[in-house]
């Protein structure tokens, strides 16, 4: 869906749904977030239900009529799913094709065959970053961790020296780079240009992943010395396949949507004339929907058919790829409903008015808000969605580049210090066979480094562009 159509669907109301003052709105926002945090952390309620209840609680504390609060929530939910739901589904299909066809293993095996010794941590970063582009974080962990364990075991490497770079590559892609759900929702919420956000996101991601990956892994290996848990090394699915897609074709398929979206952003800058045929063509082929759809269609041939998949097997792969994302779509949609309730209640406008008297830059404010919600809920996606709704009005007078940087600041803040309320924390702990303390000294510190370094780079870019 184009940005214009999303804006037409989700035009913010002229008047807020409540006449509450700044103090009441501030209390309402804190109360709504507190309800979400309490339900997720204390009562283990699913994030979809927590966001739904928190949105209604926010409206009630703000003094909004219940019927209007419900309309705000459902409007935001529908708009968000309409804007990013199809993109998440296409990303899931592409990721499933990559995993089931053996394309991911082909990338891994090719790069590892050419790397060794000191180059191995850098190879792991490259593998994780390329594979992490179309895959959700949890899927990436499940796919890559067995490879990490096998490389560490067979090559005699420290588990942290190999594992931390792979985790850093996955995490940075998850927090900063579309088409992952968090960045997509933030782009939609603040009306940023997706191509510009993608280009600047890659610019921030490269140095961030180098610092948090290969460089930090040297220290992580000294702090945490654990043996490779052999019980966690399963057989790789692609070993059952008679053939796998080629390395070049696989990489080209994965990078196709990135290239198309970046090309659109470049043409928009160079041509800058919506009436020119060249720009109109690239506005279509470089739109996220068409770029991802093209990659999925191409992937059916370069990945699926290359692996010997029949039409029935391809259909089954697509079908099984969609079921696991139902929860993600509901969480993202409910987050959009919470965001719209924040905006319609006047909380976003309140932050805009109050921040005019503060000396905190908008990018820093966005990062701090995302950090606080991340620490409280443990979910990077919930932190991104909520922070984007709160700071969306700050983007009204920003340039295209600074609006994109606002998205990246939110994404960077959403990765700060993963701890015991984050599902990713426990996945890493169990896969690597670590204690809670060891997981904090490795995984949690790595996430904090990513957040701080990416946030600092965003601020630096804001001063030079």
N, C-alpha and C positions, 0 to 999 in steps of 0.2 A: 504494500500500500504506500502511495506517495505521501510525502510530508503534508502536501496541501490537503489531500483527502482526510488525513488524520486530524488536521487542524479544523476542517469543516465539521468533522464528527464531534470534536471535543472543544468547541469554542467555550471559553470560560464565561460564566455568567457575569453580567455587568455589575450586579449587586451581590454581595455576600449573602449567604443563607441565614446569617445571624448578625445582630447589631452589637455583639459583645465588644468590650474594650480590649486594649492590649493586654492588660493583666489577666483577664479571664481567658483570652485566647492563648496566652502563654501557658497558663495552668492546664487548659484543655489539651494543648499539644503534648505537654509533658505527661498528662494523665493517659492520653491515648497510647503514647509510646510505652508508658509504664505497664499498661494493661497487656500490650503485645509481649513485652519482655517477660512479665510474670507468667503469662500463659505458656510461653514457649519454654522458659527455663525451669519454672517451679512445677508446673502441672503437666509439662510435656505434651501440650496441645499442638496439633499440626499447625504449621505456619499459616496455611490458608484460613483455617478457622480463627486463629489468633488475630490475623490482619482484619478479617471481617468484623469480629467482635470489637477490636480496637478502634476501627473506623466509626462504628456506631457509638462507642463510648466517647470518642473525640467530639462527635456531633452533639451528644447529650451534654457534655461538660461545657461546650461552647454555647449552649442555649439554643441550638438549632432545632426546628420542628423535626420530629422523627421521619416524617414522610420525605422532607427535603434532604435529610441526611442519607436516606436510603437511595434516593434518586442520584445524589452525588456519587455515592459508592458504586452503584450499578453502572452509571455512565462512565466513570473512570475505569471500571473493570472491563466493560465492553470495548472502550476505546483502546485500552492497552493491548488486549488480546487481538483486536483488529489490526493494530499497528505492528506488533512484534510476534504474534502467535504463529503466523505462517512461516516467518523467518526461523523461529526456533524449531518448528517441525522440519523444515528443509535442512537445517543444520544437523538435526538428529538423524535424518535419512542418510546424509552424506557421511556422517561419522560411522553409522552402522555399516555402510558399504565399505568404508575404509578398513574397518575391523574384520568383518566377515570374509572379505575377499583375500585377506592376507596382505593387502597393500601397506598397512601399518608395519607389519613384520618385514616387508620388503625394504621399507625405508630404514628400519632399525638395522637389519642385517647388512645392508649396503654401506651405511655410514660406519658401523662398528668394524666392518672388514677393512676399512681404510684408516681406522683410528687405533691408537694404542698408547700405553704409557701415560705421559702427562697430557696428551690430547684427549684422553677418554672423558674427563668431566665436561670439556667443551663439546664433544660429540653428543653427550647426553643432553646438554642444553639445546643443541640444534635439533635433535630428535624430538624432544618434548615440545619445543616451540612450533615446529612444523605440524606435528600430529595434534597439538593442542589447539590449533586454529579452528577446526570444525567440531571438536569434541567438547562436551561438557566436562567439567573438572573431575567429577566422580568417575566418569567413563574413562577419562585419560589415566587416572590412577590405576584402575583395574587393568587397563591395557598395558601400561608401561611398567608397573612395579615388578611383575614377573621377569621382565627383561632386565631391570635394574638388579634384581637378586641374582639372576643367572650370570650377568657380566661380572658382578662383584665376586661371586663364588668361583667362576672359572678363571678369571684373571687375577685373583688374589688381591683385589682392591678393597680399600676401606668402604664399608657400606655407605657411610655418610659422604664420602668423596664422590661417589657415583649417584647416590640417591638425592642429595640436596639440589644439585643442578637440574635433575629431571623435574623435581617438585617445583623449583623456581620457574622453569619454563612453562609448566602447566598453569601455575598460579597467576603469573603475569598475564598470560593470554586470557585467562578467566576474568580477571578484574579490569583489564584495560582495552581489550580488543573486541569489537563486534566481529562475528554475530553472536557472541555470548549474551545470555539474557540480561545481565546487569547493565553492561554498557548500552545495549539496545534500548532498554527502558529509559535510561538516563538521557540518551540522545533524543528520544521521543518527548520526554518530559520538558526538557529545556529548549526544544526546537533547534537542536544543533544540526550541522551538516554532517551526514554520516561519512562521506568520503574524506573530508578534512579531519574529522575525529579519528578515522582509521589511520590516516597518514601521520598525524601528530602522535597517535597512540603507539605506532611502530617506532617513531623517533624516541619516545620516552622508554619504550619497552626494552630496546636493545641494551643500553647501558645499565638499566635496572636489573635485567636478568643476568648480566655479566657479574655485577657486584654481588647480588644475592645468591648467585649460583656457584660458578667455579671458584670465585675469590673467597666467599664466605665458607664454602665447603672445606677449605683448608683448616679453618678454626673449628668448624663443627666436628671434623674427624678427630681433633684433639680432645674436644670436650666429651664426645660420645663415642665410645668404642664398643660396638655390639657385633656379635657374629651374625652371619647371614642365616636367617631362620629357614632351613631347608624345607620345612613343612609347608611353607608359603610359596614354593616354586611349582606351579602346575604346568601341565603340558600346554603348549600354545595351540590355539584352535586351528591356525593355518597349516599345522603339520599334517592335518587330515586331507588337505587339498592336493590335487595332482599338479596344479600349476598356480602361479601367482602373477599378478600384474607387474609390469616392468617398473623400475624405479623412476625413470623420467616421466612416464605417463601418470604415475601416482602423484608425484610432486606437482606436476602441471595441473592436474585435476584439483588438488587441494588449494593451489594458489590462484586458480582461475577467478573466483569471486573477489579476492583481494585485488587482483590486477584490474578487473573491470571497474570496481568502485574507486580505486585510485585514479584510473584513467578518466573517469567522469569528473572527479575533483580537479584534476589537472586541466581538462578542457574548459571547465567552468571558469577557472582562473585566467587561462590564456585567451579564450574567445570572448567570454563575458557578454554574450548577446543571445538571449533566449530565442530570438527569431532565426538565428543561423541554423541551417540543417545539421551541421556537424554537432553542435551542442544539443540539439533536440534528439539526435540519434543516441549520443552518449548519455543523455539524461534517462533514456529508456534502458539501454543495455547495462548501464552502470548503477541502476537502482538496485537496492538490496534484494528485492524480490526476484527480479530477472537474473541478477548475478548468481544468486544461490540456486535458482531453478535451473539455470544453464549448467552449473557445476554438477547438480544432481543428475541431469539427463546425460551429460558427458560421462559422469562416473558410472552410470549403468553399463556403458560400453567399455570404458578404459579400466574399470575395476571389476564390475560384476561379470560381464561376458568374457573378459580376459582371464578370469579365474574359472571359467567353465560353467558359470551359473546358467541354468535354464530360465525360461520366462517365469515358471512357477517359483523357482528359488528367488529370483529377483523380487517378485511380488511378495513373497514371504518375508524377505529381508526388510522391505519397506514397511510392511505391516507390523513386524516385531519392533521396529525402531520407534514407532509412535507411542506404543503403550507406556514405556517408562517415563515419557515426558509429560504425562497427564498431570502429575503432581506439580511439576515445574510450571506448567502453564497456569494452573490454578493459583499458585503462590504469586507468580508475576502479575496475573490479573487482579488478585486481591490487593497486591501492593499498589497497582495503578488506581484501584478504588480508594485506598487509603490516601494516596497522593492527591486525588481529586477532592476528597473530603477536606484535606488540609487547605487546598487552594480555595474551595468554595466557602469554607468557614472564615476565610480572611487571614489565616495564619501566615501564609506566604507573603501577603501584602504587609502584615505586621512586621515580619522579619526584615522586609525591604525598608520600611520606614524607620525601624529602630537602628538598622545597620548603617544608615546615613550618618548617625552620630557616633558610630564606632570607628576606631582606627584599624580594625581588622579587615584586610583585603577580602574580597568576595571568595577568591579561590581558597584562602586559608580557612575561612568560615565553613565553606562546603566540605573541606577535608576534615575539619574538626567534628562537624555534625555526623559525618559518615563514620568516623572513628568511634564516637560515643555509642552510636547505634550498633556498630559491629561488636564492640566489647560487651554490650548488654545482651544482644540476641544471638551472637555467634554466626549469623548468616550474612555473608557478603552481599547476596542478592537483596535481602530485606534492607540492609544498610544502604545500598545504592538506591533502591526504589524510594525509601522514606526520605533520604537526604535530598534526592532530586526533586521530590515534591515540595520540600521546605524551601529550597533555594531557587526554584524555578523563576520566581519574579526577578531575581537578581540578573538574569540573563537578558532581560528586556532591552536594555540599552547597550549590550555588549556587541563587539564585532564578531564575525563568523569564527575567526580563529580563537578568540577568547571564550566564546560559547563552547567550542570544542574542548578547550582547556578546562572549563568548568566541569564537563563530563569526566575528564581524566582525573581531576582533583577528587571528585566524588569516588571514582573507581579506586584510586590509590588509598583513600581513607578507609574504604570498605574492606581492605585486606589486613588492616592493622591487628597484630597480636592475636592470632587464633589460639583459643584455649579450650577448656573443658566443655564449653557449651556449643562447640562447633563439631559437626559430624566429621568434617575433614580431619580434625585433630585425632579422633579415635581411629579413623581409617589408616592414617599414617602410623600411629602407634602400634596397631595390631599387625599391619603388613611388615613393619620393620622389627617387630618384637622388642620394642623399647618400653621403659617405664614411663610414667607420667612426667617425672622430672627430666628424663632424657629427651622426651618429645618436646618439652618446653624449650630446652637448651638448643635444640636443632630446628624443628619445624616452626615453633612459635617465634623464635628470634628471626628466622629467615623471612617469615611473613611481615614482621615489623620492619625489617630492612627494606623489603620491597615497598612497603607503604611510605616510609620516610623518604627513600631515594626517589621514588616516582613523584611524590608530592613536591620535593625540592626541584626536580627537573621541570615540572609543570610551572612552578613559580619562575624559574629561570627563563623558560620559553616565553612566559608572559611579558618579560622585560625586554625581549629582543625581537618579538614579532608583533 
